[in-house]
């Protein structure tokens, strides 16, 4: 047999962890203070492989697949026995639900309090976790995102062209699912390449690409991704709006990293935007596009480590 995604995490164990009523797939390695790593769309935990070993030299690293992604469960709503259907309110794939998964999974490992770094959709799960479970999150790093509220509020024709997928994937079932299913590899590869600085797939390890393709070819994963974005346009926006209007802020230290040619830098200065959402914010741009962990792992690691080790003493 050839090399697989398993080879991307040498020395890591694989475990199934119980989330909020679903089973979560994770790779776990290293020792030290706990650190949860969350991936984004349209990827899996495999995106963390370029820096996982370095992080594991200082932390107990848990790289997990979000519900509906990778190998984790993709739950269905009531009455959806034949087709992979979410719920009418899109709460099954809300960031609140995904955050509950990860808090439960970390507690299953004995970690009541932990640091979390999230890229893309994983960053949205991570900051919702910091709002909803402040006692669980010690430090938070978000990679190449702005709050969901800020994206929708900034949406004009220019920005809609840049993040068209927010509108496309949020369309009612089964329109986006049907179109994606017609050419899932093409859609996945176009998405990945178009969000890199080089506009190609050169930054991605072939084994990671194989993992992304294998997951994204599954109808349940295609639907889960669409439900993720439907939640972003509905329940997630409602939750963010309530927090913003109430003046709630994230209490733990927050590190904001963004690609200098990425998505988050198109609407505003990310660190300044996040300063309205958290009490203690710092951050910097990373040369490259949206997928900074794979496009520029050295710079990403150099930016993350001082922040993560500041309190942990790792």
PLY file of the C-alpha trace (Angstrom):
ply
format ascii 1.0
element vertex 314
property float x
property float y
property float z
element edge 313
property int vertex1
property int vertex2
end_header
0.00 0.00 0.00
1.09 3.55 -0.61
1.39 6.33 1.91
-1.83 7.63 3.43
-3.01 10.46 5.65
-1.96 8.28 8.61
1.65 8.96 7.62
1.11 12.68 8.12
0.91 12.26 11.91
3.74 9.94 12.95
3.56 9.00 16.60
-0.05 10.17 16.97
-2.82 7.87 18.14
-6.26 7.80 16.53
-9.31 7.88 18.76
-13.07 8.20 18.52
-14.36 10.64 21.12
-17.95 11.20 22.15
-19.14 14.70 21.37
-22.63 16.06 21.90
-24.41 12.91 20.72
-21.99 12.23 17.86
-18.66 10.45 17.54
-15.69 12.67 16.77
-12.55 11.40 15.06
-9.27 12.76 16.38
-5.53 12.26 16.24
-3.77 12.76 19.55
-0.07 13.16 20.19
2.54 14.78 22.38
2.56 15.74 26.02
2.06 18.88 28.03
-0.85 21.34 28.27
-3.83 20.38 26.05
-4.25 22.06 22.67
-7.25 21.47 20.42
-6.76 22.02 16.67
-9.83 22.57 14.47
-9.81 22.57 10.68
-11.90 24.52 8.19
-13.83 24.03 4.97
-13.36 22.06 2.75
-10.70 20.18 4.68
-10.18 17.75 7.56
-7.84 17.56 10.55
-5.12 16.61 8.04
-4.53 20.32 7.34
-2.57 20.57 10.62
0.06 18.00 9.63
2.83 20.50 8.72
3.03 21.83 12.30
1.44 19.05 14.37
4.72 17.39 15.36
6.30 20.68 16.43
3.25 21.54 18.52
3.24 18.04 20.01
6.75 18.62 21.34
5.22 21.16 23.74
1.54 20.26 24.01
-0.85 17.35 24.13
-2.29 17.97 20.68
-5.82 16.90 19.73
-6.47 17.39 16.00
-10.16 16.65 15.45
-12.58 16.42 12.55
-15.64 18.63 13.01
-19.00 16.88 12.90
-19.95 16.28 9.29
-16.35 16.55 8.10
-13.60 13.98 7.61
-14.34 10.81 9.54
-16.57 12.29 12.26
-20.28 11.54 12.38
-22.54 13.45 9.99
-25.86 13.53 11.85
-29.23 13.87 10.14
-32.38 15.64 11.21
-35.57 13.84 12.17
-37.30 12.07 9.31
-34.20 12.14 7.07
-33.71 8.40 6.66
-32.89 8.14 2.97
-31.06 11.36 2.23
-28.51 13.22 4.36
-30.75 16.01 5.60
-30.10 18.52 8.35
-32.78 20.16 10.47
-35.05 23.01 9.38
-33.44 25.50 11.75
-29.90 24.38 10.77
-29.01 24.03 14.44
-27.44 20.57 14.00
-24.50 22.21 12.22
-24.49 25.49 14.11
-21.18 26.54 15.61
-22.83 26.27 19.02
-23.54 22.57 18.40
-20.05 21.95 17.00
-18.52 23.75 19.99
-20.46 21.49 22.37
-19.00 18.50 20.52
-15.47 19.65 21.11
-15.93 20.56 24.76
-17.42 17.11 25.36
-14.63 15.41 23.40
-11.91 17.21 25.34
-13.61 16.39 28.63
-13.71 12.74 27.57
-9.91 12.96 27.46
-9.81 14.58 30.90
-9.19 18.12 29.65
-11.55 20.53 31.40
-9.61 23.60 30.23
-7.51 23.87 27.10
-6.15 26.13 24.38
-7.74 25.99 20.95
-6.59 27.06 17.49
-9.09 27.05 14.65
-8.75 27.73 10.96
-11.67 28.89 8.81
-14.88 27.14 10.01
-12.89 25.67 12.88
-12.09 29.21 13.97
-15.83 29.94 14.09
-16.41 26.89 16.25
-13.51 27.99 18.45
-14.71 31.53 19.07
-18.28 30.33 19.70
-16.75 27.92 22.24
-14.99 30.85 23.91
-18.32 32.70 24.18
-20.40 29.73 25.32
-17.82 27.88 27.44
-15.44 30.53 28.79
-14.31 28.26 31.62
-13.10 25.67 29.11
-11.02 27.85 26.76
-7.74 29.16 28.16
-6.39 30.71 24.97
-7.85 31.13 21.51
-6.20 31.48 18.10
-8.28 32.11 14.99
-6.73 31.71 11.55
-7.90 33.77 8.57
-11.40 34.63 9.67
-13.47 37.53 10.89
-16.57 37.01 13.04
-19.55 35.75 11.06
-21.41 38.93 11.96
-18.69 41.09 10.39
-18.72 39.15 7.12
-22.45 39.47 6.61
-22.48 43.12 7.65
-19.65 43.88 5.21
-21.29 42.05 2.32
-21.44 44.19 -0.80
-21.02 43.15 -4.41
-17.22 43.20 -4.24
-17.09 41.12 -1.10
-19.76 38.76 -2.37
-17.58 38.05 -5.38
-14.65 37.23 -3.08
-16.62 34.89 -0.79
-19.35 33.75 -3.17
-19.39 30.33 -1.51
-21.06 31.83 1.57
-24.13 32.57 -0.55
-23.93 29.51 -2.78
-23.58 26.88 -0.06
-26.32 28.48 2.04
-28.92 28.07 -0.71
-31.78 25.67 0.14
-31.32 21.92 -0.20
-30.72 20.30 -2.66
-29.37 22.95 -5.08
-25.73 23.25 -3.95
-25.50 19.57 -3.03
-26.70 18.55 -6.50
-24.25 20.81 -8.30
-21.29 19.81 -6.12
-22.10 16.11 -6.49
-21.74 16.44 -10.26
-18.00 17.14 -9.96
-16.84 16.98 -6.33
-13.11 16.72 -7.10
-13.26 19.68 -9.45
-15.20 21.78 -6.95
-12.87 20.88 -4.07
-9.68 21.49 -6.03
-10.94 24.75 -7.49
-11.84 25.96 -4.00
-8.49 25.01 -2.52
-6.40 26.43 -5.36
-8.35 29.67 -5.67
-7.81 30.58 -2.02
-4.04 30.15 -2.08
-1.62 32.93 -2.93
-0.19 30.87 -5.81
-3.68 29.95 -7.13
-2.71 26.32 -7.46
-2.43 23.12 -5.40
1.33 23.21 -4.91
1.09 23.95 -1.17
-0.85 20.78 -0.39
0.73 17.43 0.42
-0.69 14.78 -1.97
-1.68 12.63 1.02
-3.65 15.50 2.53
-5.29 16.17 -0.83
-6.31 12.53 -1.05
-7.89 12.81 2.40
-9.80 15.94 1.41
-11.02 14.34 -1.82
-12.07 11.10 -0.12
-14.21 12.94 2.41
-15.67 15.48 -0.02
-16.81 12.77 -2.45
-19.33 11.56 0.15
-22.85 12.95 -0.15
-23.20 13.17 3.63
-20.08 15.39 3.80
-21.23 17.58 0.93
-24.54 18.09 2.68
-22.91 18.72 6.05
-20.74 21.45 4.53
-23.80 23.11 3.04
-25.61 22.85 6.37
-22.55 24.41 8.02
-22.94 27.45 5.75
-26.75 27.50 6.07
-26.21 27.70 9.81
-23.76 30.54 9.19
-26.46 32.53 7.40
-29.09 31.87 10.07
-28.52 30.64 13.61
-24.82 31.57 13.74
-25.58 35.10 12.60
-28.36 35.34 15.18
-26.01 34.27 17.97
-23.26 36.66 16.87
-25.73 39.53 16.59
-27.03 38.89 20.09
-23.50 38.88 21.50
-22.56 42.03 19.62
-25.67 43.96 20.62
-25.28 42.88 24.25
-21.64 43.99 24.26
-20.35 40.54 25.20
-16.68 39.91 24.58
-14.32 36.94 24.60
-12.48 36.98 27.91
-9.51 34.73 27.16
-6.44 35.96 25.24
-7.03 35.94 21.48
-4.45 35.62 18.70
-5.57 36.63 15.21
-3.51 35.30 12.30
-4.43 35.98 8.69
-2.97 35.39 5.26
-1.76 38.57 3.62
-3.38 37.27 0.43
-6.16 35.46 2.29
-9.90 35.96 2.75
-9.99 37.74 6.10
-7.83 40.63 4.91
-10.23 41.61 2.11
-12.75 43.50 4.23
-10.79 45.14 7.03
-7.73 44.91 9.20
-8.47 41.66 11.04
-6.79 42.51 14.34
-8.67 45.81 14.57
-11.96 44.09 13.75
-11.44 41.43 16.40
-10.56 44.08 19.01
-14.28 44.83 19.28
-15.00 41.19 20.09
-12.39 40.32 22.71
-10.67 41.89 25.70
-7.09 40.87 24.90
-6.23 40.72 21.19
-2.98 40.49 19.32
-2.04 39.12 15.92
-0.23 39.48 12.63
-0.40 38.73 8.95
1.26 35.62 7.54
2.67 35.78 4.04
0.48 33.64 1.83
-3.14 32.90 1.19
-6.01 31.44 3.17
-4.39 28.07 3.93
-1.49 29.47 5.93
-0.70 26.26 7.83
0.06 24.50 4.56
1.25 27.48 2.52
3.61 28.91 5.14
3.93 26.50 8.08
7.17 27.97 9.41
5.77 31.48 9.79
2.48 30.18 11.15
4.26 28.14 13.80
6.52 31.05 14.71
3.45 33.24 15.26
1.46 30.63 17.20
4.08 29.28 19.60
4.86 32.46 21.57
1.15 33.04 22.10
0.33 29.46 23.08
3.30 29.09 25.41
2.84 32.47 27.09
0.58 31.11 29.85
1.19 27.39 29.55
4.87 27.55 30.38
5.43 24.93 27.73
0 1
1 2
2 3
3 4
4 5
5 6
6 7
7 8
8 9
9 10
10 11
11 12
12 13
13 14
14 15
15 16
16 17
17 18
18 19
19 20
20 21
21 22
22 23
23 24
24 25
25 26
26 27
27 28
28 29
29 30
30 31
31 32
32 33
33 34
34 35
35 36
36 37
37 38
38 39
39 40
40 41
41 42
42 43
43 44
44 45
45 46
46 47
47 48
48 49
49 50
50 51
51 52
52 53
53 54
54 55
55 56
56 57
57 58
58 59
59 60
60 61
61 62
62 63
63 64
64 65
65 66
66 67
67 68
68 69
69 70
70 71
71 72
72 73
73 74
74 75
75 76
76 77
77 78
78 79
79 80
80 81
81 82
82 83
83 84
84 85
85 86
86 87
87 88
88 89
89 90
90 91
91 92
92 93
93 94
94 95
95 96
96 97
97 98
98 99
99 100
100 101
101 102
102 103
103 104
104 105
105 106
106 107
107 108
108 109
109 110
110 111
111 112
112 113
113 114
114 115
115 116
116 117
117 118
118 119
119 120
120 121
121 122
122 123
123 124
124 125
125 126
126 127
127 128
128 129
129 130
130 131
131 132
132 133
133 134
134 135
135 136
136 137
137 138
138 139
139 140
140 141
141 142
142 143
143 144
144 145
145 146
146 147
147 148
148 149
149 150
150 151
151 152
152 153
153 154
154 155
155 156
156 157
157 158
158 159
159 160
160 161
161 162
162 163
163 164
164 165
165 166
166 167
167 168
168 169
169 170
170 171
171 172
172 173
173 174
174 175
175 176
176 177
177 178
178 179
179 180
180 181
181 182
182 183
183 184
184 185
185 186
186 187
187 188
188 189
189 190
190 191
191 192
192 193
193 194
194 195
195 196
196 197
197 198
198 199
199 200
200 201
201 202
202 203
203 204
204 205
205 206
206 207
207 208
208 209
209 210
210 211
211 212
212 213
213 214
214 215
215 216
216 217
217 218
218 219
219 220
220 221
221 222
222 223
223 224
224 225
225 226
226 227
227 228
228 229
229 230
230 231
231 232
232 233
233 234
234 235
235 236
236 237
237 238
238 239
239 240
240 241
241 242
242 243
243 244
244 245
245 246
246 247
247 248
248 249
249 250
250 251
251 252
252 253
253 254
254 255
255 256
256 257
257 258
258 259
259 260
260 261
261 262
262 263
263 264
264 265
265 266
266 267
267 268
268 269
269 270
270 271
271 272
272 273
273 274
274 275
275 276
276 277
277 278
278 279
279 280
280 281
281 282
282 283
283 284
284 285
285 286
286 287
287 288
288 289
289 290
290 291
291 292
292 293
293 294
294 295
295 296
296 297
297 298
298 299
299 300
300 301
301 302
302 303
303 304
304 305
305 306
306 307
307 308
308 309
309 310
310 311
311 312
312 313
